Amino acid sequence: MRDKVEFGRRERERYRRQDAVLGPGGQERLKGAAVFVAGAGGLGSAVLPYLAAAGVGALRIYDRDVVRLDNLNRQVLYAEADEGKPKALRAGLRIRNLNPHLRIEAVQGRIEASNVRVLLEGCDAVVDALDNFETRFVLNEAAVGLGIPLVHGAVLEMSGQVLTVIPGKTACLKCVFPPVPARAEFPILGAACGVIGS
């Protein structure tokens, strides 16, 4: 059982306008939640600020890449000065600045079958903002095995998809996409990441 969630005066004011939408206890549930975000690229750049702004209490950000110049058309968390720096760490810094009331853990690293279950420990939900199906399937298998809901997002050119996996209730990612699609560098319009990530 999680500790009782408490809010300071500034936090109460910060979330006042969404309290009416979430209803009694809604903001407390958000603050008490921990979300694992796999990928801090185009989709992660949209997902992370909205989770932080909404007041999700703990975010674990995991990405293996560094910022490249050709990322900046869609990865709006970063600036040219971030080129060559780890995405996860830069994203963590930006999110801390957006909402200092959260617990942020940002790690540069690979998600693999050997470490994924440990990475998801203590998380209430998983966001798949990755760019390859091999790692997505590893994440999917662990989330389903641990009974953690997974939200999958993907973008290609000017379109995208979102799928929510509720273990034991819905199809999993591997059920929907049985063969692993070929890995390739896909063209992407930046605004598509914003729409799907949101």
N, C-alpha and C positions, 0 to 999 in steps of 0.2 A: 504494500500500500504506500502511495506517495505521501510526502509531507503535505500539510495544509498549505494552500497557496495564499499568499498575502500580497496586497498592493499598496504602494505608497500613494500619496496625493497626486503626484505628477503622472504616475501610471494610470490612475483612475481617470484623470482628465484626458490623457492620451487616447484611451479606448472608449471614451464616453459615447461617441457617435455610433460605434458598432455594437455597444452593449444592448441597444434597443433591438438590433437585428438578431443577435445571438441568444437573447433571453437569459433568465436567471441561471447563473452558474456557467454560462458559455465561455466567458473570458477566463474564468478560473480553470476550466478544462484546457483551454489553449495554452495558458501559462504553465500548466502542469505537464504539457506534452513535450516529447522529444522526437525530432524528425531527422532521419538520415537522408542527406541529399547527395546522391551519387552523380557527380559531374557539375562543374562550375563554369561551363561554357555558355553557349547561346541560350539553352533552356534554363540552366542554372542561374544565369544572369537575370532572368525574369522571375523564376520561382523564389529565389532567396530573398529579395527585397520585400516581396509580398508576404511571405511567411513571417519575416522579421517585423514588418509593419503591423501585421495582424496580432502580434504578441505571442507567437509560439515560443514557449519558454526556453527550449534548448534546441540548437541546430548543430548537427555534426556534418561538416562539409568535407567531402573527399574527392580529390581530383589528382591525376598523375601528371598533367601537362603544365607547361608554362605559357604565358601570354605571347601570342605572335601578332604581328601587324595585321595579317589577313583575318584575324579573329574580330577585329574592332568594328566591323560592319554589323555585328549581331551581339557581341558580348559587352553589353553596356555597363557592366560593373567596372570596366577597365579603361585606362587611358594610355596614350602612347608611352608615357613614362613608366608604365608597368611592363613593357616589352621585355621578355626574357625572365620575368619573375613568376614564381609558382602561382597558378590560378587560385588554388584553395586558400593559400595564405592571404593573397590580395583580397579575395572575396570576403574572407573572415574579417579583415580590417574594415572594409567598406560596410559590412553588415553591423559590426560593433558601433560604427559611427552613426548608422541609421537608427539603431535602437540599443542603447547601453544597458537596458534592463534584462537582456537575454544572456544565456550561457552559450558561448560559441566555442566549438572545437573544430579547428580547420587543419586538415592533414594533407600533405602532398604524398601520394602513394597509389599503389595499384590495388584494385579489388580483385582477389583471386579466391579460388575454392578453399585454399588453405587458411585464409584470414577472414572471410566474409562473415561468418557467424559471430566472431568476436566483435567485428566492426558494428554489427547491428544490435549488440547487447544493450538493453535498456531503452531501445527506441520503440515508439508507438506506431510509427509509419515510416515508409521508405519512399523516396522520390527517385525514379529512374530518369535522370536527365543526361544519360550517356550517349555516346555516338557510335557504339558498336554492339552487335547482338551477342557476341561471345560473352562479354562481361555482363550484358543485360541478363542472359540466361543464368549465369552464376548468381547474380543478385536475386533474380526471381526464385530460383530453387531454394536459396537460403531463407528468403522472406516467407515463402509458402511453408517450408519446414518448421519455421519458428512461429508461424501463425500471425505474422505481421502484415497488415495491408500494404500493398505496393501500388503506387501511381506511376504509370509508364507514360512517357511523352517522347515523340520523335517528330522531326521536321525534315522535309525534302523540298527544295526549291521554294514554292509559294504555298505549300500545304503541309499538313501535319496530322497527327493522331494523338489521342489520349485514351488510356485504358486503365481502369481501376481493377486491381486483383484483390479480392477478399478471400483469403485462404479458406477452403472448405465450402465456399458458397458460389464462387464464380470460376470461370476458366482462368488458367494461369497464362503467363506470357508464352510459354513454350507450347501450350495447347493451341494458341491462336496463330503462332508463327513456328510451326514444327521444323522446317529446314532453316539452318542458319543462313541468312542472306549474305551475299558476298560483301566483304569489307571494301569500301571505296571512299574516296573523298567526294562528297556530294555538294552540289551547288545549293546555297541557301540564301533566301532573302531575309534580312535581319528582322523585319517586322513579324514574319511568320513565327520566329522564336518567341517574340513577345506575346503573341496571341495564344500559342499552345502552352507556353510556360505559365501564363496567367490562369 
